[in-house]
């Protein structure tokens, strides 16, 4: 048998540590004297024995068995590739999910461009994606929370980027997942985790209570739409900033829309002369500084994007994987008080087109990848 290294003929012998079907093309991801880690191109089969895989080693021969989208280096949509890769192993406290839908978020392409390199270790080749909805396919040791066949959704962000949700299968610790809302489709559920968890966390940290007034910047965006629905469901009044084409959409969600930009404070005071109790900044760009005078207690200013909020007396937060919080969101959805607007869906192999769509900045609602296996 012959092996093709980086798509070219190679006569280098790998001994008994590696076998490749004759004429197979593959991408090599690091190697040592014990063998090489391989990611196969679509439709090809590769096997190995006792081959280094990150910090782990495979125990025996295997065959590539999962379609995915991979990145082999930092870049944009043009760097996304369809590839067959080995199925992720299921560890203690984990389950493996057969992916039905994967949410696409701006952070996906920003991470791929190297914009989050200060925060995450990226192990190339890697599979992007943190939002998932699907069916539990297998259960690891000490994971009694779920059973095979359970419909789940989750935010599967791990401490490093390697196996993500843009694939037929993904593993996740049980604490990252919750049972899917029965009222929503897999596509809708896949759009919830990152934006929903981020919005819910900002609302909890701001200590928003019923009958209080919250000003939400970018209320028609992904996180903003989720935050608006949660705040309304909890009995708060929402003043939401958005461009005029999105005002009717915000009104449908139960918010009072106001135009962002110069004169914002006066427009908000026309609605609430005494100011607001909470400000949730989901847009950055100076929105927090522009409106902070509306707050009596600046510790109730929460931003997800603007470090200046800290200097203003507030806080900057990220969404976190949190299965219990996802259960809260699922209960809201099943009670009819929370939903997810899916703008468009793309097949898994159209991930590059999905990224170009979301980069355009002209979508309202979620972009979701659908996965068939």
JOHUMO-V450198 format. One record per helix or strand of 2 or more residues. SS is the DSSP state (A for helix, B for strand). FROM is the first residue (numbers start at 1). TO is the last residue. Records with the same first field share a line. If there is no record, write none. Layout:
SS = FROM-TO  FROM-TO
This chain:
B = 3-5  8-10  18-20  25-32  35-41  46-48  52-53  56-57  66-71  81-85  94-104  121-122  131-139  151-155  160-161  169-173  177-179  213-217  237-242  256-259  278-281  301-303  315-316  342-347  366-370
A = 15-17  77-79  106-112  174-176  186-190  193-205  222-233  244-253  264-271  287-294  298-300  308-311  323-334  348-359
